[in-house]
C-alpha cells in the first residue's frame, strides 16, 4: 500500500478542537511521505496549508487563506474554494 502524500481534513467547530488540530499538524509532520496537509475550515470559507518538499522534515506553514486556490502540485491541480464549498451557505 502506498504511503500518504497529501491529507485533507475538515476541522470540527469550536475552540476546544483547535489545540487537538495543532497536535495533528505535529503528528502528520512526523510522517516522512506526507508532503501536504490541508486544513479546511467548517465554520467559514478558508483553509490553511502545511507543506514541504520531498526530503524536508519541517512544514512550511501558509497563513489562513479565504481566496484560494488550494494548490496541489503533487497531483498537478489547483482546487478552487468555490468547488470546495459548493452548496454551503455560512449565513
Buried (B, 14 or more C-beta within 10 A) or exposed (E): EEEEBBBBBEBEEEEEEEEEEEEBBEEBBEEEEBBBBBBBBEEEBBBBBBBBEEEEEEBEEBEEBEEBBBBBEEEEEEBEBEEBBEEEEEE
